[in-house]
Amino acid sequence: MEGFLFQATIYLAAAVIAVPIAARLGLGSVLGYLAAGILIGPVFGLVGSETQDLQHFAEFGVVMMLFLIGLELEPRALWDMRHRLLGLGGLQVTVSTLALMGIAMAYNQSWSVALAIGLTLSLSSTAIVLQTLTEKGLMQTAGGRSVFSVLLTQDIAVIPILAFLPLLAVSRPEALMSPDGSIARATELGKDHGETHAPAAAEAAFDLIASLPAWGVTLVTIGAIAGIIITGVFFTRPVFRYIHLAKLREMYTALALLIVVGISSTMMLVGLSPALGAFLAGVVLASSEFRHELETDLEPFKGLLLGLFFITVGAGINFELLTENAVIILGMALLVIFVKGLILFILGRLFKLRGRDQWLFALGLAQAGEFGFVLVSFSVATGVMPGAVAETLLLVIALSMLITPLLFILYEFISRRTADVTVRPPDDEIDTEGPIIIAGVGRFGQMVNRMVQASGFETVVLDHNPETIAVMRRFGFKAFLGDPTRADILRKAGLADAKVLVVALDDQKSARSLVRYARAERPDLHIVVRAHDRTDVYHLYQAGANDIVREMFDSSLRAGRYVLERMGLSEYEAAEAQRLFYHHDRKSVRELAGVWRDDVAPQNNKAYVERAKELQKDLETAFLNRGEEDEQ
């Protein structure tokens, strides 16, 4: 027991120390877990042979990951994405597999081993790439959306790959084969002794399936899959209601684990991949009202088990092999990145990606991924891949993932020197001038425009987004496509004679630039502008805006008024409190703008902090005096 606790302390401490450091450096949690494993294994030698046993246990985290991926994919959503999934994603996996398979065969690998290598290396790192895209704000770009589609295809492709790999085995363990030669179940191969181990229940199930003819095995398999679907559709709701009666939070967690473990066991009993069953169950339950409950309960287990799996991979890396063949293995990793990147670049062009989107697509997906570790372990366990090849392949995958941050740095370098060639329609010819110009018609600008037009005043609406303009026109509103920060566009819209300019742009720098330009051109123009926060307000005051509206301010005041009414104040009292706070805050912002400094954070600006405290006391005094007046 003491030994187990000591080992658990080592693994947990390594994760707690290494993963936050990797995250702070922008390397992602997966690389953090790998680094933790490398430190406690090859570097310091704190763990030993128990790593292989832990890895088999930790692989259950992959099963949970696929179940949670399935929960995110409703059948209807998959159908709607079918063209991009089958086209862009399907071509990427297929072409990359064939190209890398050909290279492996050129290195004297048999076709079956080469195919397994190609399938393994064709997948990219979902964990690293998605996290990086989110952190850098690239998810909503055309390149980011294409990257997501391919990653989704790859995640789905893991399922058939796991089902297909055992068919490539040249020398399968005897226990793996039924008398008629069909695969009866998956087994584990000990890396050290090549032994086959199986629980008693699995052995009993194998004896049952082995005695069946081929058509009987097929029927049992179909029955198991149909049972999972029927259970998910018809029996999940009654079971959840039954659990709800207990009113114990831990019962929901127990049920979520039971679903995943039970499905995995069922699939193993009929000789199929447990990951396949978990993914299928996730898709079935994706439209269930219990979907978010399942995600919440399983996410911590999935994260810890996956983390443990990556730590064991790092701890099991053969650094002696890496040291002896550093140039060759690094060359292999770079070759994989080059081949995949070239294929992705060509596919991106075929699917009309251009400029920086094309480079993001190619460089973002060029590495191998975390599922490669799973497929390599599975290939060794099913006799598809020799241990020596697997060790080299693990090093290639790990190195390619470690290079990924450098690929994104390269993308940023290229992006700064690549013109945005996004195809967009030409700007409209502005043939209307009006007293009110509205620059930007997002949610904020649309609301202003509707209210002003409903009051009988004409507006000239400008926006640079073709999709936004198309939506406006579909609902019967006149709007012009053009960049409202351009001087020629503003002149055509009637800036010289306009009475009011409404600046409702999302980009803060563009909004400030527009306010400064309009104020310089028209000192008498009244400028109403949207601000993101109080700091943005100060910038806009300096730029010359007249009325500045913080986008969350008025809605927050309404919410506060509702709270006061709920706490017993009358509608009049709550409205008066709202009015008093509104006028005091506007006065405070104007005064604080005088001591605010752009080069110092507000909390570090002594004059700003002192004045803010004084204004807060003034507000409390004003509310106290109002309360006394109400009592009188």
Disulfide bonds with the S-S distance in Angstrom:
none
